[in-house]
């Protein structure tokens, strides 16, 4: 465990290179690394250990185009068809068409966000005579069945904004004149609806596939889902998809959410299983038993200060259960963290929390803070 903490500590130090080296890293190292990962992914017999090493090393998996191909394989999904040539261009065009349908001003989406679903009608407009030629899957995809926690999901996704919008869209939302800001608000509501659909479909998928206790939604899970939606978006259907038209997988596939919901379902039943129990009792016990003793091992001064302030270890809980996506607003950095967490032991986010507290900059700020629990 101590070796893993040291690794995590140095991992944090390397997350944000100095400004003078960013351009050099971007133009040389990251380009070469992206090339290596693409060649690796093209191999008929994928070396998962090498892919894992690349995900943990400087720069992670580099960009969303690679993540869309690598994340499914890293969680054990090998049968998704992804058109590499269209993975970004098609999503960019669909997003542009959706926005211009509601407004004349163009809203840029430099990260290629995926197409979104309208919220005024239940996923599609009502069927007309001209639509009778649509497949059964298309007709069934109009309604997403509700999960056990659908009401809470609706409340939380309605407040989720940051990771659903790109940098330019957030800037427009804050700075543009009122009528143009409303257009971004329309786009945001549609993305929120799509996010809610993703979460409900994922939970329903775990009900079908997981024989144990049903996983439950918790506040913070929507932040994780928003990162997967941003990175994976639509994605192609499973190449071996033989699911019936009425299955959850078929509905997810018809909505372009099969890839994202499959990956999210896999990490939900592995990395987030303890957090998705009916209560946090088991997770809180693990945090209480591990966090403070590890901080004490690596930095006795900080531990003594926190103890004097009667600080409970639960300040790190939101970091752990959301993989830092709730508290870190740099979406690119959060995706870099996800690269590491997906290929690592489920306790790595907790070790990351220890390393964050013991980081030289953070420990100095902690020790200079007035000792007041409030």
Phi, psi and omega in degrees: 000320182295321178296322179292324177296316179299319177300315181296321179300311179290330175301317179295317180300330182267359182293322183239091179294160180298153184300327183291338183257354184298313183296319180295317179298317184293320187277335184245292187300310184292324178295316179295321181294318178300321178297317181296318181294319180296319177295321179296317180292337180278348180292140179297325176250095186290131175274093184294327179295319178293319178297322177296317178300319180292324178294330182271342184275177186308125179091348178060224180268012167074303185209171185290331178300319178285319180301324181298332178265328188273316184304314178302319181291325181290338177259003175102014178256117185244356192247026176266135175268123178232120179284104186296324184291333184251004189298330179254318186295319182294319181292325179295318181294319181294321178295318180297317179297322181294318183289315183292341176296329183260343185205157176281318180298140180273135176254117183289151176217079188293345179264003177067053179297154185279162179301148184243165186252138180295151183255347183286318173261157181288077176076326174214160174287166183295152184288136176244176181297328181288346183260004184294343181278355180293156181288164178297325180297318179298319179293321181288338185282359180294328185239127175264119178302147182277140174278179181296334185245031187301320182296315179293323177299315179301319181294319184286319182291335178291342178259354183277122183228314198300303186283353178275338181252147174282172181302316181293324179291321176297321179295317179296321181297325183272329193251332187288162178297162193305314186294326178284327178297328179296327180294321177293325178297323177297314179299318181298316180297324179291321177293324177296320177297318179295321178297316177299319177299317180300314183294314180298316180296322180295314180297317178298325178295320179291330177298323182284321191265338187254121186281341184280204180298137182297134179286143182244145177292148173222159180291123186120334178295328180293332176292319177298314181298324181293326177291318178294323178295320179293320184278318187258330176052236182285277183085150182282167178288162176298135181292340179250027185290111177238026184286152178288154183304331183270001183285161178298321179298319180294319179296315179298319180295319181293336179265001182074026182241010185295314182296308182298318182289327178293313179295317180296321178296321181294314181285339176292321182276355178243286185292326186252014185300317181294323180288337185261019171282170181302336176215172183266013188303311181294319179293316179298323178297317179296318179296316180297321183284335188253317193297301185295317176301322179291320176299319178298321181296320186266336181206092184295327181294314178296319179298317180297322179294314179296322178294319179297326179278359182057040181281123175283154183286357187282359175298338182268359188298317180294329176296315186289314187280347177243008183053041177069000184288339179283328187256337179261122184263003175272099186299321179297318179293320179297318178297325176296320176296319179299323176306317182284318184292322182298324184264006187242175176297146181302343180276353182303319177301326177291319176296324177297321178297319177298314180296325178296315181296323183272356178301139184309315181294317183288319180297323179296318179293322178299312184291339179270352182280144177296135184284085181217115183302327180294000000 
